[in-house]
Amino acid sequence: MPTNNISATFAQADLELILKDLSEIESKLPFLVSQTNKDKRSKQLMGTNSIGYVQYGLSTAKNNEDVLARNFSIEEYEKDVLLVNQLQQLHGRIAPLAQKIKDTLSTVGQELMIQTNEVYSVVKREAKTNGKLKQVADELGKRYEVSSQDNTPVTPLPGENLN
């Protein structure tokens, strides 16, 4: 019997409420963008080690406006610094939650694969003597078919020998 590490459900109404709340949160952040990996690599990124650098740069700019180009907007610079601080606070709360969701999804997915592999093994074995299960076994078996373009090795089911 496979180990079931997570045994949980939550009400559809709760899911709908969470999705609604997430949509509402997203609507309050209309300026959010998506970047490609190429976009990210093409510009210098600001990591957590750069926060002090940026803060000091803002302070320096505010105290030395006369040396900056006329079109340099300290007001916009200050808005960007504030936005980064606010987004970092959001990220600090959302990222761990997103990671927990991802890890839980992965764990439940692993459990489902173990359970489905067990079902498939039984159906495949029983299909040898029960014609009704032959089509089911064939359908489930499609998961493990290797296409001629795919060089990924097939992972045998527990207790199964592919040779």
BAFIFI-140335 format. One line per 4 residues: number of its first residue (from 1); for each residue x, y, z of C-alpha. Coordinates in steps of 0.25 Angstrom, whole numbers, plus 5000, padded with zeros to 4 digits. Example, Ala and Ser with C-alpha at 12.3 -4.5 7.8 and 13.67 -1.06 7.14 Angstrom:
2
1	5049/4982/5031 | 5055/4996/5029 $
This chain:
163
1	5000/5000/5000 | 5006/5013/4996 | 5009/5024/5007 | 4999/5035/5007 $
5	5007/5047/5013 | 4996/5057/5010 | 4981/5054/5012 | 4973/5067/5010 $
9	4963/5075/5003 | 4957/5088/5003 | 4943/5093/4999 | 4941/5098/4985 $
13	4935/5111/4991 | 4948/5113/4998 | 4956/5111/4985 | 4947/5121/4978 $
17	4948/5131/4989 | 4964/5130/4989 | 4964/5131/4974 | 4955/5143/4975 $
21	4964/5149/4986 | 4976/5147/4977 | 4970/5153/4965 | 4966/5165/4974 $
25	4981/5166/4979 | 4986/5165/4964 | 4976/5176/4960 | 4982/5185/4971 $
29	4996/5183/4964 | 4993/5187/4949 | 5008/5191/4947 | 5013/5177/4949 $
33	5021/5172/4937 | 5026/5158/4932 | 5040/5157/4927 | 5047/5147/4918 $
37	5060/5141/4923 | 5067/5148/4911 | 5061/5161/4917 | 5066/5158/4931 $
41	5080/5155/4926 | 5081/5167/4917 | 5081/5177/4929 | 5087/5178/4943 $
45	5078/5172/4953 | 5077/5178/4967 | 5078/5167/4978 | 5077/5168/4993 $
49	5091/5172/4994 | 5088/5184/4986 | 5078/5190/4995 | 5087/5198/5003 $
53	5094/5203/4990 | 5081/5208/4984 | 5076/5214/4997 | 5090/5222/4998 $
57	5089/5226/4983 | 5075/5232/4986 | 5080/5239/4998 | 5092/5244/4990 $
61	5083/5249/4978 | 5074/5256/4988 | 5086/5263/4994 | 5093/5267/4981 $
65	5082/5270/4971 | 5091/5281/4965 | 5101/5270/4959 | 5091/5261/4953 $
69	5085/5263/4939 | 5073/5272/4938 | 5065/5261/4932 | 5068/5252/4944 $
73	5056/5251/4952 | 5059/5249/4967 | 5044/5248/4969 | 5043/5236/4960 $
77	5055/5230/4966 | 5049/5231/4980 | 5036/5225/4975 | 5044/5213/4969 $
81	5051/5211/4983 | 5038/5212/4990 | 5032/5202/4980 | 5043/5192/4982 $
85	5042/5193/4997 | 5027/5190/4996 | 5028/5179/4986 | 5039/5172/4995 $
89	5029/5172/5006 | 5019/5166/4997 | 5029/5156/4992 | 5034/5152/5006 $
93	5019/5148/5009 | 5015/5142/4996 | 5028/5134/4992 | 5028/5125/5004 $
97	5013/5122/5001 | 5015/5120/4986 | 5027/5110/4990 | 5018/5102/5000 $
101	5007/5101/4989 | 5018/5096/4979 | 5024/5086/4989 | 5010/5081/4993 $
105	5006/5080/4978 | 5019/5072/4975 | 5017/5063/4987 | 5002/5060/4984 $
109	5006/5058/4969 | 5017/5048/4974 | 5006/5041/4982 | 4997/5040/4971 $
113	5007/5035/4961 | 5010/5024/4971 | 4995/5020/4973 | 4993/5021/4958 $
117	5005/5012/4955 | 4999/5002/4965 | 4986/5002/4958 | 4993/5001/4944 $
121	5001/4989/4949 | 4988/4982/4954 | 4980/4985/4942 | 4992/4981/4933 $
125	4993/4968/4940 | 4978/4965/4941 | 4976/4969/4926 | 4983/4956/4922 $
129	4971/4948/4927 | 4960/4959/4926 | 4958/4964/4912 | 4950/4976/4918 $
133	4962/4982/4924 | 4971/4980/4912 | 4966/4994/4906 | 4968/5000/4920 $
137	4982/4995/4921 | 4986/5000/4907 | 4980/5013/4910 | 4988/5014/4923 $
141	5000/5009/4916 | 5001/5021/4907 | 5007/5028/4918 | 5020/5019/4917 $
145	5021/5019/4902 | 5033/5024/4896 | 5032/5032/4883 | 5043/5030/4873 $
149	5047/5045/4875 | 5048/5044/4890 | 5060/5037/4896 | 5056/5038/4910 $
153	5057/5024/4916 | 5044/5018/4921 | 5043/5017/4936 | 5039/5003/4940 $
157	5027/5001/4950 | 5031/4996/4963 | 5034/4981/4962 | 5034/4982/4947 $
161	5045/4977/4938 | 5045/4984/4924 | 5054/4973/4918 $
